[in-house]
Amino acid sequence: MTEHVLIIAVERKSGEDLHFKYALEELISLTETAKGEVVDVLTQKRDRPHPKTYLGKGKIEEVHELIEALNIDLLIANDELSASQMRNLEEEFALPIIDRSQLILDIFAGRAKTREGKLQVELAQYQYLLPRLHGQGHSLSRLGGGIGTRGPGETKLESDRRHINHRIDEIKQRLKTVVNQREQYRSRRRENQTFQIAIVGYTNAGKSTLFNRLTNSDTFEQDQLFATLDPTARQLKLPSGLQVIISDTVGFMQDLPTALIAAFRSTLEEVKEADLIYHVIDASHPDHHQQQETVKRLLKELNAEHIPILSVYNKKDLLSTSFIPFEKPAVTISAFEESDRLRLLYETEKLMMTHWEPYTRIVHASEGKVLQQLKKASIITEQTFDEVNEAYTIHGFLPSSHALRQVEELEE
């Protein structure tokens, strides 16, 4: 059964009206993603949220009236609530209440498919709930299901802090094994000197659509928030013949719960291993500039801001006016258009060549293996065949530290 949801939100007097408006729209989308129906939104302008009840006394009365008139099942707060605020509001309204962070954690719990993803979400939920145990009321024991009850909700969290701490240690231990396996894959890719591209971006920017079209994959894609949760990596051939690894990652969002970022750090480490980042931006979104800044801030937190970035402004088919990219280097595309995707790949090679070093190599016709290696590992810009000497002259670009370049230097 769809739950009727009332959203409550405090707008800071010193804040930006537009930013607050988009944050509310985002919260409504999150609620719909969690299969809730937002029947009304109640806002209040204050210097800061009320320390005990989040909203002021007058607005509390209004909430009572709306609950009665609209048959409300659940309240969702736009901000992260303290344990005491949550307890006071539940006692006041005799209804369950969750905040933005719990809602996001709930969506992640429903999205996780792999063992690692499920463990990461469960860890984040426990870490979020642990400091709130003393203040939690009905919301931790909602056995009837509904938004905010996925994951560890049925284990009587409020009465068993030791059990939770033990479970957190257990999950961390299990995740360590998975993290070690992931690190082995990474070190193998490093040894093979495979070029890696990571796709990042604000949630619902079209990352999975682009990933699927580029690699002919079928990872989950849908017009909803956090459609992709578990990272996926595939091989991709660039126009020159160079083979790279490209990986899709979880969408970013402003005000992501700290516990979630911490729990997903091992997954997000994939971004740090990349040689190039595609930052996919929904060019049609009115708040795309703010979304860009959120992603850049999170990349900085991951210590990945030093990696070259190609800004991919997506959804140009939804633009009604001419568009000027804010970031450089950039390309404006529709992920559905094959010609746009090809242009993106050519731009990718152009950008790679600015970071790589040119090389010239003579490869004899008998050295077929070397020729294949160069085609797979470098960007070949020119290839000629000398029939007299039965040798190819190859011009191209390679990373300065690549093993194939060292072979070339030895021959010289």
Disulfide bonds with the S-S distance in Angstrom:
none
